[in-house]
Amino acid sequence: MSSLEEILVGTLGTGLTGLTGLIVWVVKSVVPKILSTLEDRTKALVLAVEKIPEALDKFEERLAVSEAKILAKIEEKRFEELREELRRRLPSAEDITPPMSRRGG
């Protein structure tokens, strides 16, 4: 093997060693960060999933309260409409003559 070939093989070996070192460094420094980020995301996701039943319960409670308020408003409106209907259909107090005044006194 000539000295030029030895230099080229040595340079190639050094380059491969450097590239391998770079890959190992990237794996050692980046992979733990990625795994840590994934672990944090997993924990956040688990926490969010655990809170879903509580959120649904609160939603149901608020929905029930809203439903009760709406029904109360509907009943109040119906009562007002019935009262108004009675006022229209029944004679007013001014139109009614007391029984004593009918006999002629």
Sequence and secondary structure as in RCSB ss.txt:
>XXXX:A:sequence
MSSLEEILVGTLGTGLTGLTGLIVWVVKSVVPKILSTLEDRTKALVLAVEKIPEALDKFEERLAVSEAKILAKIE
EKRFEELREELRRRLPSAEDITPPMSRRGG
>XXXX:A:secstr
  HHHHHHHHHHHHHHHHHHHHHHHHHHHHHHHHHHHHHHHHHHHHHHHHHHHHHHHHHHHHHHHHHHHHHHHHH
HHHHHHHHHHHHHHS  TTT   HHHHTT 
